[in-house]
Amino acid sequence: MSEQLGTQQRPLRVAIIGAGPSGFYAAGALQGKLKESGLHTSIDMFDKLIAPHGLVRYGVAPDHQKIKSVSKVYDLTANDANFRYFGNVEFGKDLTHAEMREMYDAIIYAVGAQSDRNLGVPGENLPNSFSATEFVAWYNSHPEYANFNPDLSVSSAVVVGVGNVAMDVARILAKSVEELKVSDIADHALADLANSNIKDVYILSRRGPAQVKFTPVEIKEFGELAVAEPVILPQEMQIDEVSAKLADADGEMRRNLVTMNAFAARHSEGKERRVHFRFLLSPVEILADADGKISGVKCEINKLVPNDDQSDMKAVGTGQFETIPAGLVMRSVGYKGSPLAGVPYDKRSGTIPNKEGRVTADGGVTVSGEYVVGWAKRGPSGVIGTNKPDSVATVVSLVADVGALTPATNPSRDAVVALLQSRNVRFVTQAEWKKIDAAELAAGKAQSRPRVKLVSPDDMLKVL
Ligand SMILES: Cc1cc2nc3c(=O)[nH]c(=O)nc-3n(C[C@H](O)[C@H](O)[C@H](O)COP(=O)(O)OP(=O)(O)OC[C@H]3O[C@@H](n4cnc5c(N)ncnc54)[C@H](O)[C@@H]3O)c2cc1C
């Protein structure tokens, strides 16, 4: 007879891969089951980076500090006696899928979306054409992007895309060093941005102002910058009938349009930098000069036509073109998951295929004992809070399955520690992370900043 999982004598052993919001919300939901239904769990969370919190630390913009305070909730989860953190441990490299299956009754993948989508146009691989993912990681002190060094000596930058990430990167390019230095932006990025020559940032949208993806707070900020002003061409604010109807029914869209109309009606204040919002333009080629340096982005001018069911408008090329001047091009057209060794992966959506959070293999067959949450489950959409109900839903599936799970063959809490030590993997515990965290906060306090982030793994480990 197989042992009963989830008792005090034999807690359910769960590995969570990824220490971002979705991983922590899953851990918190599992911990809550003790009170709710008496289920005992023992959770080990792994992250390939030393620092936990995923995109809260390495994605959320440094000038949006308040949002990062959500990490306090994650610390409460991490302080539970039956929770252990293993930072600096990469699934698929330091520990294999087969090894994890031996040590854990269930695995929850919370690995987010680690790569990004391309534009698929000629010139995309020219120097100084890159993804917002890379730029964001660079200014947020991600250890793998410390030497990314974009060339900011150019006068004009193009950002392709109109989501909140596009807004973040455009705002960081537009802000003065005084505005940025009070944040926890990476020191290397602050030094380069202080010498930036960029005067014009063009944000390109293939559809119209009623189809943008950013939220009202993000667009509003462009009207409040110290050295930059928003520019919108009044003729590009004309809205078709279908879009107007949609806007009537959508509060966010309405508020976005109010702000953008106000920007279009503004007279220039003569600020030294400008952020241009341009609509109905699809990049078709990134152009270079004779020296191979980016000189502009050739765009096809679009018009909007109703889609088949008349529910929205889609962009259709007109065969006419316009070139936007640029020395730097950043694409921000969506994040995308990367496959994990031994784990099913849907290439098309870039996610781990699943039914209600249960991982499924080819043909939709459920892989017993494996679950997925967050961006790895739904794709790269939604704010931090969106991950909470999503993780709770997956945990509901897991808990319903407990009686049917195949118990791990090597469930001892010591097994993973011994295995990592035998491989000389220097894993970082929650207590050790809190020491690094304290060192960063103290360094920040001395400079009247929220924190000064340590970048390289070596510098982090030195603190210990
Ligand atoms: C640039 C940017 C800015 C954003 N700003 C905001 C904002 O201001 N407000 C807001 O509410 N939302 C914001 N979001 C959205 C929010 O960050 C996401 O909803 C959320 O982080 C998704 O959580 P997740 O846990 O699925 O993924 P992630 O946060 O990406 O966490 C995944 C974790 O898995 C780890 N990992 C990956 N592969 C492995 C592996 N093989 N082994 C071990 N660990 C692994 C990663 O290191 C990472 O720590 C932003 C997103 C981006 C990209």
The ligand as a Gaussian input file, in Angstrom:
#p B3LYP/6-31G(d) Opt

LIG

0 1
 C        9.527000      44.629000     -18.085000
 C        8.328000      44.227000     -17.257000
 C        7.765000      45.137000     -16.394000
 C        6.658000      44.779000     -15.632000
 N        6.120000      45.713000     -14.787000
 C        5.048000      45.380000     -14.047000
 C        4.493000      46.346000     -13.163000
 O        4.968000      47.485000     -13.073000
 N        3.413000      45.962000     -12.410000
 C        2.878000      44.710000     -12.501000
 O        1.913000      44.404000     -11.778000
 N        3.377000      43.780000     -13.352000
 C        4.448000      44.083000     -14.115000
 N        4.967000      43.167000     -14.975000
 C        4.325000      41.811000     -15.050000
 C        4.831000      40.879000     -13.945000
 O        6.211000      41.073000     -13.763000
 C        4.491000      39.415000     -14.291000
 O        3.074000      39.279000     -14.283000
 C        5.069000      38.407000     -13.313000
 O        6.416000      38.660000     -12.980000
 C        4.972000      36.970000     -13.885000
 O        5.355000      36.090000     -12.853000
 P        6.010000      34.671000     -13.120000
 O        6.287000      34.107000     -11.769000
 O        5.171000      33.883000     -14.040000
 O        7.397000      34.934000     -13.910000
 P        8.741000      35.656000     -13.491000
 O        8.504000      36.843000     -12.660000
 O        9.491000      35.845000     -14.758000
 O        9.530000      34.577000     -12.600000
 C       10.093000      33.415000     -13.160000
 C       11.313000      32.986000     -12.346000
 O       11.742000      31.693000     -12.800000
 C       13.146000      31.643000     -12.798000
 N       13.577000      30.595000     -13.744000
 C       13.401000      30.553000     -15.077000
 N       13.919000      29.428000     -15.592000
 C       14.430000      28.720000     -14.551000
 C       15.110000      27.471000     -14.446000
 N       15.363000      26.707000     -15.516000
 N       15.513000      27.058000     -13.220000
 C       15.260000      27.808000     -12.117000
 N       14.625000      29.014000     -12.166000
 C       14.207000      29.462000     -13.365000
 C       13.555000      33.048000     -13.233000
 O       14.894000      33.350000     -12.848000
 C       12.529000      33.904000     -12.484000
 O       12.998000      34.299000     -11.213000
 C        6.082000      43.492000     -15.751000
 C        6.650000      42.579000     -16.643000
 C        7.756000      42.936000     -17.394000
 C        8.346000      41.951000     -18.350000

